[in-house]
Amino acid sequence: QVQLQESGGGSVQAGGSLRLSCAASGDLTREYCMVWFRRTPGKEYEGVAKILVMSGTSYYADAVKGRFTISRDSAKKTAYLQMNSLKPEDTAMYYCAARRVSCGAGFVWNEYRHRGQGTQVTVSS
């Protein structure tokens, strides 16, 4: 059983920064992928960034490249999302998810069996 717990959300003005954390517990060994999705009401889940925890290889959605940085502490089974230069359009519920072995192609919510409850990020103009 794998559990994910997000933290670090909050409210910030445009141009500000936030750092999200996702702590994993349970049976995650060898290589696995941790990913951040976000969702606003009425819209689909949007992939933000993902990282292979053992190798450190990361991938970003075009919308956040240059502003967001994903990192991990493999010993703590924790992934982080440093969000800088935040924009009002970044406002969303942010979810952490995980899958074993690889990150797969693209960002597909249904491919991630293990998911957290989400943390709200609100960016005001």
N, C-alpha and C positions, 0 to 999 in steps of 0.2 A: 504494500500500500504506500503510495506516495502522496504527500501533502505539501501544498505550497501556501505561503503566507506573504502577502505583500504589505509594505509599509512605506511611508514617506510622502504620501499625497498631501495636497493642501491647496490653498489659494495664494496666488501670486499675481503681481502686475506684469503686464507685457514687458518683455525684455529681461525678466527675472529668471531665476533658476530653481530647480527642485531636483532632489535625488531620490529615486525609488529603489527599494530593496525587495528582493524576493528570496525568502529562505525556504529551502526544500528539506524535507525529512522523509525517511523511508528508503526503499530499495532503489537507489540510483547509484549504480556502480559502472565502472568503465566509462565509455564515452556517452554523453547525452547532451541534449540541446535544451537551452532555456530561452524563451522568447517572450517578448512583450507585445501584446495586442492592446488596442484601445477601441472604445465604442462610444458613440453618442446615440441618444434615443432616436429610434427610427432608421438607424443606419446599420450596415454590416460591420462585423469585426474587421478592423484594419491593422495589419501587421506593422510594427514599428521597428523592431530590431531583434536580432537573435544571435546566440553565441553557442558554440560548441565548448562545453565547460572544460574538458581536458586539454584540447589543443589551443583554445582561445580564439579560434577563427570566428569572426563576426560578420554580420550582414546588416544592412540598413535599408529601410524604405527611402525612396527619393525625397519624400516630404520632410525627413528629419536629418538627412545627411548634412554633416557640418555643424549641426546644433546639438544632437544627442550622441552620447557615447555609452555603449554597453560594455560592462566588464564583469568579471566573476572572481570569486574566491573559491576555488575547487575544494579546499579543505573544509570550508564552512558550508559548502553546497549552497552558496548564495550568489545571486546575480544582481547587478546594480544597473540602473539606468540614470545617468547624469543628463539632465535636460537643461540646456542653456538657451538663451535668446528665445524664451517662450513667447508664443503668439496666442491670441484668443482662439484661433482655430485648433490649438492643441488641447483645448478643454475637452475632457472625456473621462470615462472610467477606464483606468488602465489595469489590464489583467496580465498576470504571469502564467505561463504554461510551460510544460516540459514534455519531452519525448526521448526515448532511448535511441542510442546508436547514431542518429544523424539528424540534421535540421530539415532535411527534405528540400524540395524546390519551392521557392516562393514563401508566402505566408498563408497557410490554410488552417483556419481555426479548427476544423473538424479532424485534422490530423493529430491534434494534441489531446491525448487522453487525460493528462493530468493538468488541472487548472486551478488557479486561486480564486478568491472571492472578489478581488478587485479593490482598487484604491482610487478615489476621485482626485482629479487634477482640474483646477479651475483657474483660468488665466483671464484677467480682466484688462480691458483696454484703457 
